[in-house]
């Protein structure tokens, strides 16, 4: 979705994927 990317994120529900 717009608020949560399906990529490797630093934390669940993070808006900024790494």
Biopython code that builds the backbone (N, CA, C, O; Angstrom):
import numpy as np
from Bio.PDB.StructureBuilder import StructureBuilder

atoms = [
    (1, "UNK", "N", (0.850, -1.200, 0.000)),
    (1, "UNK", "CA", (0.000, 0.000, 0.000)),
    (1, "UNK", "C", (0.879, 1.240, 0.000)),
    (1, "UNK", "O", (2.101, 1.159, -0.122)),
    (2, "UNK", "N", (0.232, 2.380, 0.138)),
    (2, "UNK", "CA", (0.975, 3.640, 0.128)),
    (2, "UNK", "C", (1.705, 3.855, 1.445)),
    (2, "UNK", "O", (2.796, 4.426, 1.467)),
    (3, "UNK", "N", (1.107, 3.399, 2.547)),
    (3, "UNK", "CA", (1.689, 3.649, 3.866)),
    (3, "UNK", "C", (2.708, 2.581, 4.258)),
    (3, "UNK", "O", (3.552, 2.812, 5.123)),
    (4, "UNK", "N", (2.629, 1.421, 3.626)),
    (4, "UNK", "CA", (3.579, 0.356, 3.978)),
    (4, "UNK", "C", (4.057, -0.366, 2.727)),
    (4, "UNK", "O", (3.256, -0.903, 1.961)),
    (5, "UNK", "N", (5.368, -0.372, 2.530)),
    (5, "UNK", "CA", (5.957, -1.036, 1.380)),
    (5, "UNK", "C", (6.205, -2.494, 1.698)),
    (5, "UNK", "O", (6.392, -2.870, 2.856)),
    (6, "UNK", "N", (6.206, -3.319, 0.648)),
    (6, "UNK", "CA", (6.411, -4.753, 0.846)),
    (6, "UNK", "C", (7.896, -5.114, 0.775)),
    (6, "UNK", "O", (8.256, -6.289, 0.698)),
    (7, "UNK", "N", (8.737, -4.107, 0.801)),
    (7, "UNK", "CA", (10.177, -4.324, 0.712)),
    (7, "UNK", "C", (10.781, -4.505, 2.107)),
    (7, "UNK", "O", (10.075, -4.415, 3.111)),
    (8, "UNK", "N", (12.071, -4.755, 2.161)),
    (8, "UNK", "CA", (12.745, -4.947, 3.446)),
    (8, "UNK", "C", (12.771, -3.620, 4.209)),
    (8, "UNK", "O", (13.502, -2.699, 3.845)),
    (9, "UNK", "N", (11.976, -3.538, 5.256)),
    (9, "UNK", "CA", (11.884, -2.323, 6.050)),
    (9, "UNK", "C", (12.604, -2.498, 7.382)),
    (9, "UNK", "O", (12.726, -3.622, 7.868)),
    (10, "UNK", "N", (13.085, -1.405, 7.984)),
    (10, "UNK", "CA", (13.769, -1.462, 9.278)),
    (10, "UNK", "C", (12.822, -1.917, 10.390)),
    (10, "UNK", "O", (13.263, -2.459, 11.403)),
    (11, "UNK", "N", (11.532, -1.697, 10.199)),
    (11, "UNK", "CA", (10.541, -2.116, 11.190)),
    (11, "UNK", "C", (9.201, -2.313, 10.505)),
    (11, "UNK", "O", (8.935, -1.664, 9.494)),
    (12, "UNK", "N", (8.344, -3.192, 11.025)),
    (12, "UNK", "CA", (7.033, -3.440, 10.437)),
    (12, "UNK", "C", (6.162, -2.188, 10.420)),
    (12, "UNK", "O", (6.060, -1.494, 11.432)),
    (13, "UNK", "N", (5.536, -1.893, 9.290)),
    (13, "UNK", "CA", (4.671, -0.725, 9.201)),
    (13, "UNK", "C", (5.442, 0.540, 8.899)),
    (13, "UNK", "O", (4.895, 1.640, 8.971)),
    (14, "UNK", "N", (6.714, 0.389, 8.558)),
    (14, "UNK", "CA", (7.529, 1.562, 8.267)),
    (14, "UNK", "C", (7.182, 2.115, 6.889)),
    (14, "UNK", "O", (7.005, 1.355, 5.937)),
    (15, "UNK", "N", (7.087, 3.445, 6.784)),
    (15, "UNK", "CA", (6.763, 4.079, 5.519)),
    (15, "UNK", "C", (7.994, 4.214, 4.626)),
    (15, "UNK", "O", (7.874, 4.491, 3.433)),
    (16, "UNK", "N", (9.183, 4.015, 5.212)),
    (16, "UNK", "CA", (10.416, 4.172, 4.444)),
    (16, "UNK", "C", (11.177, 2.857, 4.330)),
    (16, "UNK", "O", (11.866, 2.441, 5.261)),
    (17, "UNK", "N", (11.039, 2.201, 3.162)),
    (17, "UNK", "CA", (11.755, 0.940, 2.951)),
    (17, "UNK", "C", (13.260, 1.140, 2.816)),
    (17, "UNK", "O", (13.690, 2.227, 2.431)),
    (18, "UNK", "N", (14.062, 0.148, 3.112)),
    (18, "UNK", "CA", (15.515, 0.257, 3.041)),
    (18, "UNK", "C", (16.019, -0.522, 1.837)),
    (18, "UNK", "O", (17.224, -0.563, 1.588)),
]
sb = StructureBuilder()
sb.init_structure("model")
sb.init_model(0)
sb.init_chain("A")
sb.init_seg("    ")
for serial, (resi, resn, name, xyz) in enumerate(atoms, 1):
    if name == "N":
        sb.init_residue(resn, " ", resi, " ")
    sb.init_atom(name, np.array(xyz, "f"), 0.0, 1.0, " ", f" {name:<3s}", serial, name[0])
structure = sb.get_structure()
